[in-house]
Amino acid sequence: MENTSEFVFVLQGLNDSLTNRQLYFALTLFSYLFTVFVNLTLIVTILLDKTLHEPMYIFLCNLCFNSILGASSFYPKMLYDLLADRQVISYSGCLSQICVIYSYVFCEYTSLTVMAYDRYVAICRPLQYGAVMTPQKVVLLLLLTWSFSLLESLVGVALTARLPLCDYHVPKIFCTNWVVVKLSCTSTIVNNIYGYLITFSHLSQTCLILVSYARLVHVSLQSLSIRRKFVQTCVPHLVTLLVFTASLLFDLMYARYGSSAGGSGSGSLLTVQNILAAEFLVVPPLVNPIIYGMNLQQIRSRISHSFKTERQNSM
């Protein structure tokens, strides 16, 4: 189809949910507001407390900021669609959503890799930690994290934007790159190759993290104090990584091999697909700050102290 700038996609994922749209709207709004609240609480706590201006907490602050970005790429459009008579999105809006979502995904993986490296140095090379994780290196790692993430997303969107499209029905509640690619009228081999390269790259990051954690487990077994430090700071990180990877792999495999471009299949199957597909945009941004806030003693104490002080001032 020509004139893609005026192209409008029809989102079909909500077709079975519109009968209870008020309930879904209330739950979605609460989930979004609570997600933003818990992430902002951690960010503000870290920024205001100078004792938390350490690499581990700065990287955690970056992870929370990225979580807000990921949630904001999904929830506002979802809330609008729950109130709208037609669930549509413009061509440019769809590509923008894809760019933001994948920037969030890539930044999440790279941030988790950087955090694993930070924990490896802290536990396996504690005497050299201050010399290795300098403020300059922390800033450099953050810049590289966002630069590579944005570059990967922009290249993927550019490859998709060049494709002519022959359909406008998206069988999901939000735009994803592969779903749009499958609507193309021409060969998508370049997109396939790029997708496999990106998948291999980030799976390699996951393997690197797991290898570093195998080393951390070995070191933690030799000392009770190191074991406590590992459980407190590393286990939440590892759980977050595994859940995030599993949800992404399911969505990737299902989008490529489990459904047609037109989204044929039963309504119940489509509902399950959309729930699981949105998991990486809903669960990690909501759960990550809670997990880290509960397990990191300094953050838990600081938040608890802030709430107690606010309660006393209000009395």
C-alpha positions as CSV (number, residue, x, y, z in Angstrom):
1,M,0.0,0.0,0.0
2,E,1.2,3.5,-0.7
3,N,1.1,6.7,1.3
4,T,2.2,4.9,4.5
5,S,2.4,8.2,6.3
6,E,-1.5,8.3,6.2
7,F,-1.7,4.5,7.0
8,V,-3.8,3.5,10.1
9,F,-3.4,0.1,11.8
10,V,-6.4,-1.6,13.4
11,L,-5.5,-3.2,16.8
12,Q,-7.5,-6.3,17.2
13,G,-6.3,-7.5,20.6
14,L,-9.1,-5.9,22.6
15,N,-12.0,-7.3,20.7
16,D,-12.9,-9.8,23.4
17,S,-12.4,-7.3,26.3
18,L,-14.6,-4.4,25.4
19,T,-17.6,-5.7,27.3
20,N,-15.7,-5.1,30.6
21,R,-13.9,-2.0,29.5
22,Q,-14.6,0.0,32.7
23,L,-13.1,-2.7,34.9
24,Y,-10.1,-3.2,32.6
25,F,-9.6,0.6,32.5
26,A,-9.6,0.9,36.3
27,L,-7.2,-2.0,36.7
28,T,-4.9,-0.7,33.9
29,L,-4.9,2.8,35.3
30,F,-4.1,1.6,38.8
31,S,-1.3,-0.6,37.5
32,Y,0.2,2.2,35.6
33,L,0.0,4.7,38.4
34,F,1.4,2.2,40.9
35,T,4.2,1.3,38.6
36,V,5.2,4.9,38.1
37,F,4.9,5.5,41.9
38,V,7.2,2.6,43.0
39,N,9.8,3.4,40.4
40,L,9.8,7.2,41.2
41,T,10.0,6.4,44.9
42,L,13.2,4.4,44.4
43,I,14.7,7.1,42.0
44,V,13.9,10.0,44.4
45,T,15.2,8.0,47.4
46,I,18.5,7.3,45.7
47,L,18.9,10.8,44.3
48,L,18.2,12.5,47.7
49,D,20.3,10.2,49.9
50,K,24.0,10.9,49.3
51,T,24.9,7.6,51.0
52,L,23.2,5.8,48.1
53,H,25.3,7.5,45.5
54,E,27.2,4.3,44.7
55,P,27.5,2.5,41.4
56,M,25.0,-0.3,42.3
57,Y,22.3,2.2,43.3
58,I,23.0,4.5,40.3
59,F,22.5,1.5,38.0
60,L,19.3,0.6,39.9
61,C,18.1,4.2,39.4
62,N,18.7,3.9,35.7
63,L,16.8,0.6,35.7
64,C,13.8,2.2,37.3
65,F,13.9,5.1,34.9
66,N,13.9,2.6,32.0
67,S,11.0,0.8,33.6
68,I,8.9,4.0,33.6
69,L,9.8,4.4,29.9
70,G,8.7,0.9,29.1
71,A,5.5,1.2,31.0
72,S,4.7,4.6,29.4
73,S,5.2,3.1,25.9
74,F,2.3,0.7,26.6
75,Y,-0.2,2.0,29.3
76,P,-1.3,5.4,27.9
77,K,-2.3,4.0,24.5
78,M,-3.9,1.0,26.2
79,L,-6.0,3.3,28.4
80,Y,-7.0,5.4,25.4
81,D,-8.1,2.3,23.5
82,L,-10.2,1.0,26.4
83,L,-12.3,4.2,26.2
84,A,-12.3,4.6,22.4
85,D,-14.9,3.2,20.0
86,R,-12.1,2.1,17.5
87,Q,-8.7,0.7,18.5
88,V,-6.5,2.2,15.8
89,I,-3.0,3.7,15.6
90,S,-1.3,5.7,12.9
91,Y,1.6,4.5,10.9
92,S,4.0,6.9,12.5
93,G,2.5,6.3,16.0
94,C,3.0,2.5,15.5
95,L,6.7,2.9,14.5
96,S,7.2,5.3,17.4
97,Q,5.7,2.8,19.9
98,I,8.0,0.1,18.4
99,C,11.0,2.3,18.8
100,V,10.3,3.1,22.5
101,I,9.3,-0.5,23.4
102,Y,12.5,-2.0,21.9
103,S,14.7,0.8,23.3
104,Y,13.2,-0.3,26.7
105,V,13.9,-4.0,26.0
106,F,17.5,-3.5,24.8
107,C,18.3,-1.0,27.6
108,E,16.9,-3.5,30.2
109,Y,19.2,-6.2,29.0
110,T,22.2,-4.0,28.8
111,S,21.5,-2.5,32.2
112,L,21.2,-6.0,33.7
113,T,24.5,-6.9,32.1
114,V,26.2,-3.8,33.6
115,M,24.7,-4.5,37.0
116,A,25.9,-8.1,36.8
117,Y,29.4,-6.8,36.0
118,D,29.2,-4.4,38.9
119,R,28.2,-7.2,41.3
120,Y,31.0,-9.4,40.0
121,V,33.6,-6.8,40.7
122,A,32.1,-6.0,44.1
123,I,32.1,-9.6,45.3
124,C,35.0,-11.2,43.4
125,R,37.4,-8.2,43.5
126,P,36.3,-6.2,46.6
127,L,39.7,-4.5,47.2
128,Q,39.8,-3.2,43.6
129,Y,36.1,-2.2,43.4
130,G,36.7,1.6,44.1
131,A,39.5,1.7,41.4
132,V,37.5,-0.2,38.8
133,M,34.0,1.3,39.3
134,T,35.0,5.0,39.2
135,P,32.4,7.8,38.7
136,Q,33.7,8.3,35.2
137,K,33.3,4.6,34.3
138,V,29.8,4.6,35.7
139,V,28.8,7.5,33.5
140,L,30.5,5.9,30.5
141,L,28.6,2.6,31.1
142,L,25.3,4.5,31.3
143,L,26.0,6.4,28.1
144,L,27.0,3.2,26.3
145,T,23.9,1.5,27.6
146,W,21.5,4.1,26.2
147,S,23.5,4.7,23.0
148,F,23.6,1.1,21.9
149,S,19.9,0.6,22.9
150,L,18.7,3.6,20.9
151,L,20.9,2.6,17.9
152,E,19.6,-0.9,17.8
153,S,16.0,0.3,18.0
154,L,16.4,3.0,15.3
155,V,18.1,0.6,12.9
156,G,15.3,-1.9,13.4
157,V,12.6,0.7,12.9
158,A,14.3,2.1,9.8
159,L,14.4,-1.4,8.3
160,T,10.7,-1.8,8.9
161,A,9.8,1.6,7.7
162,R,11.2,0.9,4.2
163,L,8.7,-2.1,3.7
164,P,5.5,-1.6,1.7
165,L,2.5,-3.0,3.5
166,C,-0.4,-5.0,2.2
167,D,-2.6,-5.3,5.4
168,Y,-3.5,-3.1,8.3
169,H,-4.8,-5.5,10.9
170,V,-2.5,-6.0,14.0
171,P,-3.7,-8.9,16.1
172,K,-2.3,-7.4,19.3
173,I,-3.0,-4.7,21.8
174,F,0.2,-2.8,20.8
175,C,2.6,-2.6,17.9
176,T,5.6,-4.9,17.7
177,N,8.2,-5.0,15.0
178,W,7.7,-8.5,13.7
179,V,3.9,-8.2,13.5
180,V,4.3,-5.1,11.3
181,V,7.0,-6.8,9.2
182,K,4.7,-9.8,8.5
183,L,2.2,-7.4,6.9
184,S,4.7,-6.5,4.2
185,C,4.2,-7.2,0.5
186,T,7.9,-7.8,-0.2
187,S,10.8,-9.9,1.0
188,T,11.7,-9.4,4.7
189,I,15.0,-11.3,4.6
190,V,17.0,-8.3,5.8
191,N,14.7,-7.7,8.7
192,N,14.9,-11.5,9.6
193,I,18.7,-11.4,9.6
194,Y,18.8,-8.3,11.7
195,G,16.3,-9.8,14.1
196,Y,18.4,-12.9,14.5
197,L,21.5,-10.9,15.1
198,I,19.9,-8.8,17.8
199,T,18.4,-11.9,19.4
200,F,21.8,-13.7,19.4
201,S,23.5,-10.6,20.8
202,H,21.1,-10.3,23.8
203,L,21.0,-14.0,24.4
204,S,24.8,-13.8,24.5
205,Q,24.5,-11.1,27.2
206,T,22.2,-13.5,29.1
207,C,24.8,-16.2,28.9
208,L,27.5,-13.8,30.0
209,I,25.4,-12.9,33.1
210,L,24.8,-16.5,33.9
211,V,28.5,-17.4,33.6
212,S,29.4,-14.5,35.9
213,Y,26.8,-15.6,38.4
214,A,28.2,-19.1,38.4
215,R,31.5,-17.6,39.4
216,L,29.7,-15.5,42.1
217,V,28.0,-18.6,43.5
218,H,31.3,-20.4,43.8
219,V,32.9,-17.4,45.6
220,S,29.9,-16.9,47.9
221,L,30.1,-20.5,49.1
222,Q,33.5,-19.8,50.6
223,S,32.3,-17.1,53.0
224,L,29.2,-16.5,55.1
225,S,29.4,-12.7,54.7
226,I,29.9,-12.9,50.9
227,R,27.0,-15.4,50.8
228,R,24.7,-12.9,52.5
229,K,25.8,-10.1,50.2
230,F,25.1,-12.4,47.2
231,V,21.6,-13.3,48.4
232,Q,20.7,-9.7,49.1
233,T,22.0,-8.0,46.0
234,C,22.3,-10.7,43.3
235,V,19.3,-13.1,43.6
236,P,16.7,-10.4,42.8
237,H,18.8,-9.4,39.8
238,L,18.9,-13.0,38.6
239,V,15.2,-13.6,39.1
240,T,14.4,-10.4,37.1
241,L,16.6,-11.4,34.3
242,L,15.1,-14.9,34.0
243,V,11.5,-13.7,34.1
244,F,12.2,-10.9,31.5
245,T,14.0,-13.3,29.2
246,A,11.3,-16.0,29.4
247,S,8.5,-13.6,28.6
248,L,10.4,-12.1,25.7
249,L,11.3,-15.5,24.2
250,F,7.7,-16.6,24.3
251,D,6.4,-13.5,22.6
252,L,9.2,-13.7,20.0
253,M,8.6,-17.4,19.2
254,Y,4.8,-17.0,19.1
255,A,5.0,-13.9,16.9
256,R,7.3,-15.6,14.4
257,Y,6.0,-19.2,14.3
258,G,2.8,-19.5,16.3
259,S,0.3,-17.1,14.6
260,S,-0.5,-15.8,11.2
261,A,-0.3,-12.2,10.2
262,G,-4.0,-11.8,10.3
263,G,-4.2,-13.2,13.8
264,S,-6.3,-16.2,13.0
265,G,-7.2,-18.3,16.0
266,S,-9.7,-18.5,18.8
267,G,-10.5,-15.5,20.9
268,S,-9.3,-17.2,24.1
269,L,-6.0,-18.0,22.5
270,L,-5.6,-14.4,21.3
271,T,-6.4,-13.2,24.8
272,V,-3.7,-15.5,26.4
273,Q,-1.2,-14.3,23.7
274,N,-1.8,-10.7,24.5
275,I,-1.5,-11.2,28.2
276,L,1.8,-13.0,27.9
277,A,3.0,-10.6,25.2
278,A,2.4,-7.6,27.5
279,E,4.1,-9.3,30.4
280,F,7.6,-7.8,29.7
281,L,5.9,-4.4,29.7
282,V,3.9,-4.9,32.8
283,V,5.6,-7.2,35.2
284,P,9.3,-6.2,35.3
285,P,8.5,-2.4,35.7
286,L,6.1,-3.2,38.5
287,V,8.0,-5.9,40.3
288,N,11.6,-4.8,40.0
289,P,11.6,-1.8,42.3
290,I,9.6,-3.8,44.9
291,I,12.1,-6.6,44.8
292,Y,15.1,-4.4,45.1
293,G,13.5,-2.1,47.6
294,M,12.7,-5.0,49.9
295,N,16.1,-6.8,49.6
296,L,18.5,-3.9,49.7
297,Q,18.8,-2.9,53.4
298,Q,19.9,0.7,52.8
299,I,17.1,1.5,50.4
300,R,14.5,-0.2,52.6
301,S,15.7,1.7,55.7
302,R,15.7,5.0,53.9
303,I,12.2,4.6,52.5
304,S,10.9,3.4,55.8
305,H,12.5,6.4,57.6
306,S,11.0,8.8,55.0
307,F,7.5,7.5,55.5
308,K,7.8,7.6,59.3
309,T,9.0,11.2,59.2
310,E,6.2,12.2,56.8
311,R,3.6,10.5,59.1
312,Q,4.9,12.3,62.2
313,N,4.9,15.6,60.4
314,S,1.3,15.1,59.3
315,M,0.1,14.4,62.9
